[in-house]
């Protein structure tokens, strides 16, 4: 009996020791969560404020030290003085990355789109207010990402921000860093990941929605996790509703940045397809265009002459696109997401249907380059509006046919601040900018210098179902808007690939 009691007590003590030992072992194995203040302190050394010294009206449409651990006073230095940007023509935020031992800055394309010269007049301020001269490596207006190169490589005080490998989760804590309103540099806002794979300004996907507050000036700054690694690039905050803030997801940013550094542009496949999806629309009291998708899948409108699709898809106008690369297609956005993932040489497999007849075709993608963008431009204006594009030393000229009615064209009247019936003011006029009229006070326009700029602007703007463009007759300029449709209550959201 005594022996049994002794054995039981010994067993209990041994078991308790094992439990304590196991708990201590697991506690020792569990990694310590880094102090978030230390993480943010280090992240500040990789964030910059960008200044533009010379800009032009409209925008360029872009196609396609130590590690900081010993600098506990980084925030003291960063916040010790106001950053003076009163004379800046444009500002934004950005952050430093490393590629094969060389440092670059990543920001939003829209931060640098107004720049007059790509090889000068861009300056970045680091946390200690040092000025770093930059030049443009490449940019992509579709993803709104630009990469800048240091004219002289900076010292080790600018610590690159690493890309996160993790798959972020809804509810995960995140931090946005930037210069809101261009007056409060190195502002840190905290939030959570609210949603993922949201559409952005060009109806594309891949945006993180978070509650980390963004304002004008935050554009191009990093959204980081609790380890200081990049989750996304801050792009867009909304004024009409709180807690709607968007950042392009890091895995997409990585692909875009790598392409821009290697090729100067994002490599895209070109097939020569014009695809549309019909939307019913109306204009609210502020003349914003509001749309709802009709119960229809995307359809092939036409193929661009001499394109890869012209060989075997020329007779499929009006066919519905049921699936592509074995993926069901229900919207333009489905197609855009798929097409944006493809590179030259990839095969695009389509299942099409019309009047109960199903067809399957394959197209091998070519390279989207300046020549192909020019083909898109000439084709589109001639096909839809019977307008011939020509050019001279002063730019692109619109040649209007006499007597043609432009039912879906609207002219902006600055007196009434309303769009009205359009009547061409001249047989010929210069096309100086194209894009979208988002509302009466927000014109998102890209500068037009040559044919490829027209092609770029078309790809960026037709996804909304409308095109705005600026004409110039040598004396005055005016804004027009084209609703892509033959009906007044319907617009045709169009993609050109």
N, C-alpha and C positions, 0 to 999 in steps of 0.2 A: 504493500500500500504506500509506504514511504517512498519506495523506489519509483513507483508509478507517478506519485505526485512530483517527485524531483525531476523525473523525465519530462512531465508535462510542462513544468516551469522552465526547464532548459529549452524545450522546443519553442515555447512562447517567446523567450528572450532571443533565441536564434532567429525566429521569424521576424521579430521586431527589428533586429539588427539588419536583416536582409532588406526589409522594407525601407529603413532609413538609408542604407547603403545605395539601394536602387534609386531612391528619390534624389539623393545627393549626386549620383552619377548622371541621372537625366538632367538635373539642374545644371551640372557642369557642362553637359553636352549642348544644352539649349543656347543658341547664340544670343548675346546681349543686344538688345535693341539700341541702336545708336541714339544719342541725345539729339533731338530734332533741331535744337538751336545750333549745335555744332555742324549738323548737316547743312542747314541753311547758311551758316557763316561761310562754309566752304563753297556753296553754290553761288554766293554773291560774286566770288572771284571769277566766275565764268560767264556772268551776265553783263551785257553792254547796252548802252543807249546809242542809237544811230542818228546821225545828223546829215541832212542833205543840204548842200550849199547852193545848188543851181537846179531848178526844175522848169518844166514846160507844161503848158496846158495839155490836158489829156494824159494818157499813160501809155507806156510801152507794153504791148501784148507779148508776153514771153511764152514760147512753145514748148511750142511744144518743146621759273621760281621754284618753290617747293610745292607740296600738295596742299598748302594752306593750314596744315595742322598746327603750325607754330605761330600763326598770325591770328591770335585771339581778338585782335582789335580791328579786323576787317570791317565789321559793321560800324565801328567808331569812325574809321576813315571814310567809308561810303556815305555816311550820313552827316559828316562834319560840316559840309558846305552845300549850298544850293547849286545845282548844275545849271549854268547859265546858257539857255538855248533861245534867247529872245530873237536873235537874228537868223535862226534856222529857217529854211524854206520848207522843210519836212522832217519829221522825227518818227522814231519807232524803237522797238526793243529787239534784242538779239542775244545769242549765246555762242560760246566758243566750243568747237568740237575738234577732235584730233583725227587725222587720216594719215597713217603711215609716218608719224612723227612730225607732220606739218599741221599747223593750226589754221582753221577757217572759222568764219562766223556764219551762222544760220539765222535767217529772219524770214518775214513774210515777203512775198513778191510785191504785194501792194505798197509796202514801205518804200521800195526803190523804183517802182514803175514810173513815177513822175520824173526820174532823174534825167538830166540833159546829156551828160557824158558818162559812159560806163566805166571809164578808167580813171576818173578823178571825182572830186567834189562829194565823196562819201567819207564820213569820219565816224569812228566809234569811240565812245568814252568808256573806259574801264572804271572799276569801283573807286580808284584813287584819282579820278578825273584826268588821267593821261589821255592824250589824243592819239588815235591810231588811224592812219590813212588806209583806205581800202579801195579795191576795185572789184567789179562784178565778175564772178566766175561763170555764173549761169543762173537762170530763174525759170520758173514755170507758173504761169498765171492760173492754170487749171487747178493745181494743188496749192497755189498761193505760197510757194516756197522759193527762197533765193539763197544762194551761197556767195559769200564775199571772201576775198582773199586779202590778207595783210600785205601792204606794199613792202614793209619790213617786218619779218617775223618778231612777235612780241617776246618779252622775257617770260620766265616761268611763273610770274605773278598771276597770269591769266590761266586758271586751271580749267581744262576742258570738262564738259559735262558728258557723262557716258550714257549710252542708250540702254534702257531697261530691257532685260531679257524676259521678264516675267509676263504672264498674261494677267493684266489688271482685272479687278473684279468690281462689280457694283457695290458701292458703299465704302470702297477703299479711300483712305485719306490721301489728298493731293495738295500741292502748293503751286500757285502761279507767281512768277516773279517778273516784274517789268516796270515801265515808267508811265503809269496812267496819267492821262491828260497832258503828257509831256512835261510835267512839272513835279512829279513825285517819284524820282528814280529809286529803284531797288525796293519798291513796295512788294510785300509778300502777302498774299491772300490765301487762306486755307479753305478747303472744301472737301467734298466727297465726289467720287465718280457716280454720276446720276444715270448715265446711259452710254451705250456705245454704238458704233456704226451708224451715226446720224448723217443725214445729207448735209452738204455745205452749199455755198453760194452758186455752184454750177450743177446742182442736183446730183452730186457725186456722193459716195458714202465714205466711211472711214473716219468720222469725227467723234471724238470723245465729248460728251456733255458732262459738265461738272458744275458744282456750286462755288468754285473758286472764282471770285468776282473779277471780271475783266472790263476795262474801259478803253476808250480811245488812247492810244499810246502804248498799250500792252501788246500790240500786234508784234508777233515775232519772238516774244519771250518764251521761256520754257515752262512747261507744266511738269513738275517732278514728283516722285514718290518720297516715302519717308527715308529712303537711302540716298536721296539726292540724284537719282537717275531719271533720265528723260522718259516721260509718258507721252508727251505730245508737244506740239508747237501752238501757242495761243494765237487764235485767229479772229475770233468773233465773239462779241458780247451783244446782248440786245437791250435796247432802251425801253421797249414797250412792255417787257416782262422781266422780272427779276429771276435770278438763279438759272438763266439760260445762257451758258457760256460754253464756247466750243473750241476744241484744240485738235489739230490733225494728228492722228495716232502715230506713234513713233515708228512702227514697222513700215508704214507708208513713207514717212519722212526719210527713213534710212535709205530706202530704194531710190527716192527722188534725189536725195543729196549725193548718193554714190554716182548716179547717172550724170548729174550736173557737173561733178568734179571730173569725171572721166571723159564725158562727151560734150559738155557745155549745154546740154539739153536733155530732157527725158526722152529716151528712145521709145517710139510708139509704132505699132503696126498700122499700115494703111491699106484699106480694102476698096475704097471708092463707093461707099454706101451712103445713101440718104434715107433715113428711117424716121417715121413720125408717129406720134400718138396724139389723138384728138382730145382736147379739153374744152369744156364749157367755161366761159369766163364772163365776168362782169367787172365794172369799175366802181370802187366804193367812193365815198364823198371826197376823199383826198386824191382820187384818180389813181389809186393803186390797182393793179390788175390782180384780181383774185380768181383762181381757177379750181376746177374740180375735174378729175379724170373721168371720162366716160367709160362705159363698160366695154372697152375694146382693148385688144393687145396691140403692140407696135406693128406697123406695116411698112413694107418696103415702098418708098415713093419712086425712086429711080436709082440708077447707078451712074457714076461719073465716067464720061468717055475716056478710053485708054487706061482705065484703072484695072487692077486685078479682078474686080467683080464684073467688069464689062464683058468678059469672055463667056461666062455661063449664067449670069443673073440678069442680063439685059431684058429678058422677056417676063420677068416676075413682078412687074409693077403692080401694086395693090395687094400682093400676097401678105397674109399675116405671118409673123415670125413666132412660131409655136415653141421652139426650143433652139438652143445654141450650145454646142459643145456638151451635149447631153444634160443641159440644165434647162428646166422649164422657164419660159420667159413670159412675164405678165406686165412688164413696164419698161420704159426707156432706161430707168435706173438699173434694172437687171442687166441690160445690155451694156451700159456704160461701165459697170463694175467689171464685167467680163472682158470687154474690149480694152480697158485700161490695164489689165493684167497681161496683155499679149504684147509680144515684141516681133520685129520683122522676122519673117521665116516661119512663124507659127501658122497652123492651119485652123481656119474658122469654119466649123461645121454647122450648117443651118438646116432646120426643118421648117418648111413653109407650107401654107395651106390657103386655098381659095376655091370657093364653090365646091367643097367636098373633095378636092384634089390635093393630095399631099406630095410634096417634092422635097428631096434631100440633095443639098449641094455643098461643095467644099471650095474654100478660097484660101490661097496662100498669101499671107500678108507681105506687102512691100514695106519700104522704109518711108515714114512720114518725114519729108524734108521740105525745103523752101519751094522746090519745083512742084511738089504735090499740093502744098498749101495754095500756090498760085493757081493750079488747076481747079481747086475747089472754088476759089474766088470767081474766076471767069465763068465757070459752069453755073454757079448759083444765080448770079445776077442775070445772066442771059436766059436761063431756064425759067426762072420765076417771074421776072419783070421785063424781059426783053430789053434789058439795059446792057449796053456794051461798055466794058471797061477798057480804057486806054490810059497811057501814061506819057508824061513828058518830064522835063527836068524839075518841074514844080510839084509833081505828085500824080495821084490817080484821078482820072476824069470819068465822071458819069455821063454817058451819052444817051439821052432820053429820046425814044421814038415819038414822033409827033402824033397827036390824036389818041394816044393810049390812055385808058382810064385806070386810075390807081385807087380802086375801091378800098383796099386795106391799108393805104398810106394815110398817115395823119401828120399834120404840121403843128408844132407847138407855137401858140400865140402868146408872146411875152406880155401883151396888154391884159388879156383875160386870164392868163396862166392856165389855159386849157388847150387840149389837143383838138384840132378841127380838121375839116376836109382838106386834103392835100392837093395842091396844084403846082406842078413844076414851075419854078420861077425862070428857068432858062433851059434851053436845049442841052446845054453842057454846064456842068459845075464840078468843082473839085470835091472829092470825098476826103475830109480831113480827120474824121474820127468815127468810130463805130463802137457799139456796145449795147447797153440796156438803159432804159429809163425806169428806174426802180419806183420812183414816185416823183412828184412835181419838183422836189428839192434835191433829189439824189440821182444824178446822171452818172452811170458807171461806164465810162468811155475810154477806149484805147486809141492811141494815135495811129494814123494811117500814112505811111510813107511809100509803100510799094505793094505789089500784089500779095505777097506772103502775109503782110500785116492784115489784109482783108480776110484771107483764109483763116488766120489765127482768130480774128475777132468774130468771124462767123461761127467757128467751132465753140467759142466761149459764150456767145449770146443766143444762138438759136435754140438752145436747150430750154429757154424760158418761153418760147413761142412768140417772141417778138424781137425786133431789131431796131435799135435807135441809131441814127447816124447824123453827122453834122456835115452840111454842105457849105460851100464857099464859092461865090461868083466873082471874086476878085475885089469886091467892095465890102460886102456884108456876109455874115454866116448865119445859119439857122438850123434848128434841130427838127428832125422828122422821126416818126416812129412807124414801123411796119408791123402789122399783126399778121403772122404767118397762117393764113387761112383764106378761103374764098367766101366764108360766111361771117357775118358780123357778131354772132354769139358764140363762135367756135374759134379757138386757136389751135395751131398744130405745133406742139413741142417737138423739136427736130434735133436729131443728132447726125453729125457728119463724120464718118470714119472711113 
